[in-house]
């Protein structure tokens, strides 16, 4: 693929915090020790009022859409404004908006159109969704396209706590809300460039992770965990060798960002791939599973930690079953 230049990433986390004590007080058979032993998550953010969760356990997801303090258009706008400020650009500079993730606000219109409207952007807008792998899928497709405008905005709004059953301890401990926004270009160079992508699916596992219309998130946890470990390691086996070879030439570091779903799964993956703790960028312990926004949000939070000569390997997995990977090179402009 020709390089896809990454000009900036921004993010937004809602203010309300779901910590492990809050979940314990819901009296659903869980506590801090139980959660940390299984998923390694301490806190998460939510667009839902905490009193609403206490009172209803989010039994009706339709009510959650009404109770939420933010919708995808609002969190998308906030994350995009963060990315635009970091890139030194204005909304009027954006020539295309692409959005997607696990839980769109509506069947129609596309989240991308609603986010573009919230930003005052009058440009092509469309959704490209592949569940938690959406950011990687969007980059993969944009990198293969011609005729793109100078700047494309990619937004991953993930306000999926609205689909969580807070009477089910197996799933209530997992999800947090976050939105990421990235600005890319095939024409205008920048310090970060995406030089390799991968995308794949195993549709035989389509029923293992689901959010039905007006229903709650469900998954076969054991099967999904095995898939996540196996597939992430397979993606790393392709992306790490050229990253490590470049590091030997540049003296830079190799950084790894995985799907932010389970801290223990990420620890297992990095251990098997011989990734040092300091080279593993993650935020799942503090923000939970934020779906397609997870990996790009980590990159946004660690943006200033990337130095010339570094290479970032990103591998994400999701419902479908799907996976995607990126190799990003950092160099002086």
Secondary structure, 3 states (H helix, E strand, C coil): CCCEEEEEEEEECCCEEEEHHHHHHCCCCCCHHHHHHHCCCCEEEECCCHHHHHHHCCCCHHHHHHHCCCCHHHHHHHHHHHHHHHHCCCHHHCCEEEECCCCCCCCCCCHHHHHHHHHCCCCEEEECCCHHHHHHHHHHHHHCCCCCCCCEEEEEEECHHHHCCCCCHHHHCCECCEEEEEEEECCCCCCEEEEEEEEEECHHHCCCEEECCCCCEEECHHHHHHHHHHHHHHHHHHHHHHHHHHHHHHCCCEEEEECCCCHHHHHHHHHHCCCCHHHECCCHHHHCECCCHHHHHHHHHCHHHCCCCCEEEEEEEECCCEEEEEEEEECCC
